[in-house]
Amino acid sequence: MSIGSKKYYVALDLSGPCSSFALLEVDGGNVLESKSMLLNNRNNFSFFNVFFSSLRELNIEMTEIVEWFIGIGPGSFTGLRFVSALVAGFTFQKEGVKARTLPTALALA
């Protein structure tokens, strides 16, 4: 991450019938994007198409995300495992990047 670059938080939840994400600026706490969608047959691929499209539209690089918040339900254990594994991959050996789990209602609040 370059010095002076912007920093962002991301909240993700795939534990319920609606999958959701939110993108926030660290400085100022502005919510840049917040979306929820009902996934047919738990089609997580379409969820991440929307998520990564939002990152591109907002010119946010993965290296600028410094903290991930994962909703842990109650809800689908498969959704929790999927998003947890994905975020673990995004944050693996990334210095200064955190991942936290929270009850779903708090993660997206």
MARBA-3410 file (N, C-alpha, C, O; in Angstrom, 1 decimal):
109
0.8,-1.2,0.0,0.0,0.0,0.0,0.9,1.2,0.0,1.8,1.3,0.8 ~ 0.6,2.1,-0.9,1.4,3.3,-0.9,1.1,4.3,0.2,0.0,4.4,0.7 ~ 2.1,5.1,0.6,1.9,6.1,1.6,0.9,7.1,1.1,0.9,7.6,0.0 ~ -0.1,7.5,2.0,-1.1,8.5,1.6,-2.3,7.9,0.9,-3.2,8.7,0.5 ~ -2.3,6.6,0.6,-3.4,6.1,-0.2,-4.7,6.0,0.8,-4.5,6.0,2.0
-5.8,6.0,0.2,-7.0,5.9,1.0,-7.1,4.5,1.6,-6.5,3.5,1.1 ~ -7.9,4.4,2.6,-8.1,3.1,3.3,-9.6,2.9,3.5,-10.4,3.8,3.7 ~ -10.0,1.6,3.4,-11.4,1.2,3.5,-11.7,0.1,4.4,-10.8,-0.8,4.6 ~ -12.9,0.0,4.9,-13.4,-1.2,5.6,-14.4,-1.8,4.6,-15.1,-1.2,3.8 ~ -14.5,-3.2,4.8,-15.6,-3.9,4.0,-16.3,-4.8,5.0,-15.7,-5.5,5.8
-17.6,-4.8,4.9,-18.4,-5.8,5.7,-19.1,-6.7,4.7,-19.7,-6.3,3.7 ~ -19.1,-8.0,5.0,-19.7,-9.0,4.1,-20.5,-10.0,4.9,-20.2,-10.3,6.0 ~ -21.6,-10.4,4.3,-22.5,-11.4,5.0,-23.1,-12.3,3.9,-23.8,-11.8,3.1 ~ -22.9,-13.5,4.0,-23.5,-14.5,3.1,-24.3,-15.6,3.9,-24.5,-16.7,3.4 ~ -24.6,-15.3,5.2,-25.2,-16.3,6.0,-26.7,-16.4,5.9,-27.3,-17.4,6.3
-27.4,-15.4,5.3,-28.8,-15.5,5.3,-29.3,-15.6,3.8,-28.5,-15.8,2.9 ~ -30.6,-15.5,3.6,-31.2,-15.6,2.3,-30.8,-14.4,1.4,-30.7,-14.5,0.2 ~ -30.5,-13.3,2.0,-30.0,-12.1,1.3,-28.5,-12.0,1.7,-28.1,-12.0,2.8 ~ -27.7,-11.8,0.7,-26.3,-11.6,0.9,-26.0,-10.1,0.7,-26.6,-9.4,-0.1 ~ -25.1,-9.6,1.6,-24.9,-8.2,1.7,-23.5,-7.8,1.8,-22.6,-8.6,2.2
-23.2,-6.6,1.4,-21.9,-6.0,1.6,-22.0,-4.5,1.8,-22.9,-3.9,1.3 ~ -21.0,-3.9,2.4,-20.9,-2.5,2.6,-19.4,-2.1,2.5,-18.5,-2.8,3.0 ~ -19.2,-0.9,1.9,-17.8,-0.4,1.7,-17.8,1.0,2.4,-18.7,1.8,2.1 ~ -16.9,1.2,3.3,-16.8,2.4,4.1,-15.4,3.0,4.0,-14.4,2.2,4.0 ~ -15.3,4.3,4.0,-14.0,5.0,4.1,-13.6,4.9,5.6,-14.4,5.1,6.5
-12.3,4.7,5.9,-11.8,4.7,7.2,-11.8,6.1,7.8,-12.4,6.4,8.9 ~ -11.3,7.1,7.0,-11.3,8.5,7.4,-12.7,9.1,7.1,-13.1,9.2,5.9 ~ -13.4,9.5,8.1,-14.7,10.1,7.9,-15.9,9.1,8.0,-17.0,9.5,8.3 ~ -15.6,7.8,7.9,-16.7,6.8,8.0,-17.8,6.9,7.0,-18.9,6.3,7.3 ~ -17.6,7.5,5.9,-18.6,7.6,4.8,-18.9,6.2,4.3,-18.0,5.5,3.9
-20.2,5.9,4.2,-20.6,4.6,3.5,-20.6,4.9,2.0,-21.4,5.7,1.5 ~ -19.7,4.2,1.3,-19.6,4.5,-0.2,-20.6,3.6,-1.0,-21.1,4.0,-2.0 ~ -20.9,2.4,-0.4,-21.8,1.5,-1.1,-22.3,0.5,-0.1,-21.6,0.1,0.8 ~ -23.6,0.2,-0.3,-24.2,-0.8,0.6,-25.3,-1.5,-0.3,-26.2,-0.9,-0.7 ~ -25.1,-2.8,-0.4,-26.0,-3.6,-1.3,-26.4,-4.9,-0.6,-25.6,-5.5,0.1
-27.6,-5.3,-0.8,-28.1,-6.6,-0.4,-28.8,-7.2,-1.6,-29.5,-6.5,-2.3 ~ -28.7,-8.5,-1.7,-29.4,-9.2,-2.9,-29.8,-10.6,-2.5,-29.1,-11.3,-1.8 ~ -30.9,-11.0,-3.0,-31.4,-12.3,-2.8,-30.7,-13.2,-3.9,-30.8,-12.9,-5.1 ~ -30.1,-14.2,-3.5,-29.3,-15.1,-4.4,-30.1,-16.3,-4.8,-30.5,-17.1,-3.9 ~ -30.4,-16.5,-6.0,-31.1,-17.7,-6.5,-30.2,-18.9,-6.3,-29.1,-18.9,-6.8
-30.6,-19.9,-5.6,-29.9,-21.2,-5.4,-28.5,-20.9,-4.8,-27.5,-21.6,-5.0 ~ -28.4,-19.9,-3.9,-27.2,-19.5,-3.2,-26.1,-19.3,-4.2,-24.9,-19.8,-4.0 ~ -26.3,-18.6,-5.3,-25.3,-18.4,-6.4,-24.4,-17.3,-5.9,-24.6,-16.1,-6.3 ~ -23.3,-17.7,-5.2,-22.4,-16.7,-4.7,-21.6,-16.0,-5.8,-21.1,-14.9,-5.6 ~ -21.5,-16.6,-6.9,-20.7,-16.0,-8.0,-21.3,-14.7,-8.4,-20.6,-13.7,-8.6
-22.6,-14.6,-8.5,-23.3,-13.4,-8.9,-23.1,-12.3,-7.8,-23.0,-11.1,-8.1 ~ -23.1,-12.7,-6.5,-22.8,-11.7,-5.5,-21.4,-11.1,-5.6,-21.3,-9.9,-5.5 ~ -20.4,-11.9,-5.9,-19.1,-11.3,-6.0,-18.9,-10.6,-7.3,-18.0,-9.7,-7.4 ~ -19.6,-10.9,-8.3,-19.6,-10.0,-9.5,-20.0,-8.6,-9.2,-19.4,-7.7,-9.6 ~ -21.1,-8.5,-8.4,-21.6,-7.2,-8.0,-20.6,-6.5,-7.0,-20.3,-5.3,-7.2
-20.0,-7.3,-6.1,-19.0,-6.7,-5.1,-17.8,-6.2,-5.9,-17.4,-5.0,-5.6 ~ -17.2,-7.0,-6.7,-16.0,-6.5,-7.4,-16.3,-5.4,-8.4,-15.4,-4.6,-8.7 ~ -17.5,-5.4,-9.0,-17.9,-4.3,-9.9,-18.0,-3.0,-9.1,-17.6,-1.9,-9.6 ~ -18.5,-3.1,-7.9,-18.6,-1.9,-7.0,-17.2,-1.4,-6.7,-16.9,-0.2,-6.7 ~ -16.2,-2.3,-6.4,-14.9,-1.8,-6.1,-14.3,-1.1,-7.3,-13.6,-0.1,-7.2
-14.5,-1.7,-8.5,-13.9,-1.0,-9.7,-14.6,0.3,-10.0,-13.9,1.3,-10.3 ~ -15.9,0.4,-9.8,-16.6,1.7,-10.1,-16.1,2.8,-9.1,-16.1,4.0,-9.4 ~ -15.8,2.4,-7.9,-15.4,3.3,-6.8,-13.8,3.5,-6.8,-13.3,4.3,-6.0 ~ -13.1,2.8,-7.8,-11.7,2.9,-7.8,-11.0,2.5,-6.6,-10.0,3.1,-6.1 ~ -11.5,1.4,-5.9,-10.9,0.9,-4.7,-10.1,-0.3,-5.1,-10.6,-1.3,-5.7
-8.8,-0.3,-4.7,-7.9,-1.4,-4.9,-8.0,-2.4,-3.7,-8.2,-1.9,-2.5 ~ -7.8,-3.6,-3.9,-7.9,-4.6,-2.7,-6.8,-4.2,-1.7,-7.0,-4.5,-0.5 ~ -5.7,-3.7,-2.1,-4.6,-3.3,-1.2,-5.0,-2.1,-0.3,-4.3,-1.9,0.7 ~ -6.1,-1.4,-0.6,-6.5,-0.3,0.2,-7.5,-0.7,1.3,-7.9,0.1,2.1 ~ -7.9,-2.0,1.3,-8.9,-2.5,2.3,-8.1,-2.9,3.5,-7.3,-3.9,3.4
-8.3,-2.3,4.6,-7.5,-2.6,5.8,-8.2,-3.4,6.9,-7.6,-3.9,7.8 ~ -9.5,-3.5,6.7,-10.2,-4.3,7.7,-11.5,-4.9,7.1,-12.2,-4.2,6.4 ~ -11.7,-6.2,7.3,-12.9,-6.9,6.8,-13.7,-7.3,8.0,-13.2,-7.8,9.0 ~ -15.0,-7.1,7.9,-16.0,-7.6,8.9,-16.9,-8.6,8.3,-17.5,-8.4,7.3 ~ -16.9,-9.8,8.9,-17.7,-10.9,8.4,-18.9,-11.2,9.3,-18.7,-11.5,10.5
-20.1,-11.2,8.7,-21.3,-11.6,9.4,-21.3,-13.1,9.6,-21.1,-13.9,8.7 ~ -21.5,-13.6,10.9,-21.4,-15.0,11.2,-22.8,-15.6,11.5,-22.9,-16.6,12.1 ~ -23.8,-14.9,11.1,-25.2,-15.5,11.3,-25.9,-14.9,12.5,-25.4,-13.9,13.1 ~ -27.0,-15.5,12.9,-27.4,-16.9,12.5,-27.7,-17.0,11.1,-28.2,-16.1,10.4 ~ -27.6,-18.2,10.6,-27.9,-18.5,9.2,-27.1,-19.6,8.6,-26.8,-20.6,9.3
-26.8,-19.5,7.3,-26.2,-20.6,6.6,-24.7,-20.8,7.0,-23.9,-19.9,6.9 ~ -24.4,-22.0,7.5,-23.0,-22.3,7.8,-22.2,-22.3,6.5,-21.0,-22.0,6.6 ~ -22.7,-22.8,5.4,-22.0,-22.8,4.2,-21.6,-21.4,3.7,-20.5,-21.2,3.3 ~ -22.5,-20.5,3.8,-22.2,-19.1,3.5,-21.1,-18.5,4.3,-20.2,-17.8,3.9 ~ -21.2,-18.8,5.6,-20.1,-18.4,6.6,-18.8,-19.0,6.2,-17.8,-18.2,6.2
-18.7,-20.3,5.9,-17.5,-20.9,5.5,-16.9,-20.3,4.2,-15.7,-20.0,4.1 ~ -17.8,-20.1,3.3,-17.4,-19.5,2.0,-16.7,-18.1,2.1,-15.6,-17.9,1.7 ~ -17.4,-17.2,2.8,-16.9,-15.9,2.9,-15.7,-15.8,3.8,-14.8,-15.0,3.6 ~ -15.7,-16.7,4.9,-14.5,-16.7,5.8,-13.3,-17.2,5.0,-12.2,-16.6,5.2 ~ -13.4,-18.2,4.2,-12.3,-18.7,3.4,-11.8,-17.7,2.4,-10.6,-17.5,2.2
-12.7,-17.0,1.8,-12.4,-16.0,0.8,-11.6,-14.8,1.5,-10.6,-14.4,1.0 ~ -12.1,-14.3,2.6,-11.4,-13.2,3.3,-10.1,-13.7,3.8,-9.1,-12.9,3.9 ~ -10.0,-14.9,4.3,-8.7,-15.5,4.8,-7.7,-15.4,3.6,-6.5,-15.1,3.9 ~ -8.1,-15.8,2.4,-7.2,-15.7,1.3,-6.8,-14.2,1.0,-5.7,-14.0,0.6 ~ -7.8,-13.3,1.0,-7.5,-11.9,0.8,-6.5,-11.3,1.8,-5.7,-10.5,1.4
-6.6,-11.8,3.0,-5.8,-11.2,4.1,-4.5,-12.0,4.4,-3.7,-11.5,5.2 ~ -4.3,-13.1,3.8,-3.2,-14.0,4.1,-1.9,-13.3,4.0,-1.5,-12.8,2.9 ~ -1.1,-13.2,5.0,0.2,-12.6,5.1,0.2,-11.1,4.6,1.2,-10.7,4.0 ~ -0.9,-10.4,4.8,-0.9,-9.0,4.5,-0.7,-8.2,5.8,-1.6,-8.3,6.7 ~ 0.4,-7.6,5.9,0.7,-6.8,7.1,-0.3,-5.7,7.3,-0.6,-4.9,6.3
-0.8,-5.5,8.5,-1.7,-4.4,8.8,-3.2,-4.6,8.4,-3.9,-3.7,8.6 ~ -3.5,-5.7,7.8,-4.9,-6.0,7.4,-5.6,-6.9,8.4,-5.0,-7.9,8.8 ~ -6.7,-6.5,8.9,-7.4,-7.3,9.9,-8.7,-7.9,9.3,-9.3,-7.4,8.4 ~ -9.1,-9.0,9.9,-10.4,-9.6,9.6,-11.1,-9.9,11.0,-10.5,-10.5,11.9 ~ -12.4,-9.5,11.1,-13.1,-9.8,12.3,-14.4,-10.4,12.0,-15.0,-10.2,10.9
-14.9,-11.2,12.9,-16.3,-11.8,12.8,-17.2,-11.1,13.8,-16.8,-10.8,14.9 ~ -18.4,-10.9,13.4,-19.4,-10.3,14.2,-20.8,-10.9,13.9,-21.0,-11.5,12.8 ~ -21.7,-10.9,14.8,-23.1,-11.3,14.5,-23.5,-10.5,13.3,-23.2,-9.3,13.2 ~ -24.3,-11.1,12.4,-24.7,-10.5,11.1,-25.2,-9.1,11.3,-24.9,-8.2,10.5 ~ -26.1,-8.9,12.2,-26.8,-7.6,12.4,-25.7,-6.5,12.7,-25.9,-5.4,12.2
-24.7,-6.9,13.4,-23.6,-5.9,13.7,-22.7,-5.7,12.6,-22.2,-4.5,12.4 ~ -22.3,-6.7,11.8,-21.4,-6.6,10.8,-21.8,-5.5,9.7,-21.0,-4.8,9.2 ~ -23.1,-5.5,9.4,-23.6,-4.6,8.4,-24.1,-3.3,9.0,-24.4,-2.4,8.2 ~ -24.2,-3.2,10.3,-24.7,-2.0,10.9,-23.6,-0.9,10.8,-23.8,0.2,11.2
END
